[in-house]
Amino acid sequence: MKIISNNKKAYHDYFILETFEAGIELKGTEIKSIRKGSANLKDCFVRIKDHEAFIENMYIAPYENGNIFNHEPRRIRKLLLHKKEISKLEKKVREDGLTIIPTKLYFNTSKAKLEIALAKGKKLYDKRNDLKEKDAKRDIEKALKRAY
């Protein structure tokens, strides 16, 4: 599994409850650009319309060797999920007020896959607590290194 892009901000801003693996409907120049590693998941989100899932605002840089058939960098792309998964996601978003965010873009064998997650937004005090815990762990590890 070769990871192309990680959405670290998602783990900072949301509680991740459940993850799903989805395929992405891509054009030829998009997959070439992703293979070069020029994709970004920052500020993108998943929306469900008419029982189909779409990812919006995902940035894939234009392929530099492309021609007039090059793609738009931030176009809406369809996600490939099973009907049961889509209905489950749609139900959770409507009833529980959760959101669907992408967390990882990677290659599984030769196919580009997107890991999406059901997430609940963190409050400011939750983010502060997480930062305090990370700092404490870092300090403990430093102290243990100095001790040995």
Disulfide bonds with the S-S distance in Angstrom:
none
